[in-house]
Amino acid sequence: MDGFIVGTGRCGSTLLSRMLSEHPQVLSLFEYLNGLDVARRFAPGRFSGAEFADLISAEQPFVTAVLRRGYDVAEIVYPYGPGARYRPGQPLPWVLVSMLPRLSDDPDSLFDELMSFATSLPRQPIVTHHRQLFRWLARRMDREFWIERSGSSIDYLGALHEQFPEARFLHLHRDGCEVALSMREHHAYRLPISLLYAAPTDDGQIPQLGPLDLLAEPSAHDPVSRILESRPPPYYFGRYWRDQILRGAKARSKVSAKNYTEVRFEDLIQRPSEVLAQVVEFFGLERDPAWLERASNLVQGAPSRRFETLGPTEADALLEACSPGSGALDGSR
């Protein structure tokens, strides 16, 4: 059964994707949908293969802005170095950011194959393009099923279910305050969340970005650099987590019970074998003791908690911001 792992950013879903990538039946697709142009990834109408290829090979402007300023992002695993097609700071096709490097030691060559296949596709709905690409990659990697996972995908669970009504959806979630604080330390989240909620930088100012500022040359005082160098109040990141969880809660009511389940990241870390057995059953995968052991061994312990490092004012504001989202999760259990 093909499906999706959905969640907010920084919820631990990368670990679960890595675990599933070890399963002999599963093609685990890392960060495919999240970085595609929001206006086009599920657009109505019919699109040529060339238009589809353009969509999946376009850069993600926020990622480019972060990398051009010398910041590392853990999810970006493209192998920069001798022989690589791209250099740090250059615009990177989205599918080369994380997905293809997870599937091949030579992602540039796989990218060329993928582009050739995508361009050859007929004019058809965009979701049909996505489906055919997933199946092509599954055959190419000798896997039976695909499971896509993108950060912040709980935000568009409704659209995913509309486009893939037969798919199964596993929602992995984590303590909202810890997610928010992790996002604040993550440059590729700090930038868009700060802009979305007009969060002040360390000097108390709210940077204003023009339409070309993301792609402008970095400087000491450009607004993008100021945001990336600052630590905005945690409250804003709590709001982002809450809003995504609430949108997901609204959408999940439309997904049939057999096609939707939830897993706590904290349980996955504490009882990996037990939780992974539940994941296998939900997706209809074969039980494989060797895989279960390999996947369980990927757990390296629980992340250090950040909430206890906050002062009382910041802690109270963050709890208040997260409270409606936490309540929605409690109500789903």
Number of C-alpha atoms within 10 A of each C-alpha: 15 19 20 24 25 26 28 28 25 21 26 21 24 18 16 22 22 16 21 23 21 16 21 15 17 21 27 27 26 27 25 20 22 18 22 19 17 10 8 11 17 18 13 11 9 16 19 18 21 17 15 25 20 15 19 23 17 17 21 19 16 18 24 19 26 23 20 18 16 11 16 15 14 10 14 16 14 23 20 11 10 8 10 12 12 17 14 17 15 12 19 21 19 25 25 25 24 21 23 25 20 18 17 13 12 15 22 19 13 18 18 11 11 21 19 14 16 23 15 14 19 15 16 14 16 23 18 17 21 19 14 15 17 19 18 15 20 20 13 12 14 13 16 15 20 22 24 21 25 23 23 22 24 28 24 16 25 21 14 20 19 12 16 17 15 14 18 24 30 22 23 21 23 21 16 27 26 20 23 31 22 22 24 25 14 18 24 22 21 25 24 14 19 23 16 11 13 15 23 18 19 14 9 9 12 17 17 11 12 9 7 8 14 19 14 13 11 17 11 8 9 16 19 25 17 19 24 23 14 17 16 22 18 23 23 25 28 26 23 25 28 24 18 20 26 19 16 24 20 12 18 21 12 14 19 13 11 9 18 19 19 17 16 15 22 17 12 20 19 13 13 22 17 13 18 21 16 14 18 16 12 17 20 12 17 12 13 12 11 10 17 20 12 13 22 19 12 14 16 8 8 11 11 8 11 13 18 10 9 13 9 10 8 15 17 12 16 25 18 15 24 25 17 16 25 19 13 16 19 9 9 11 6
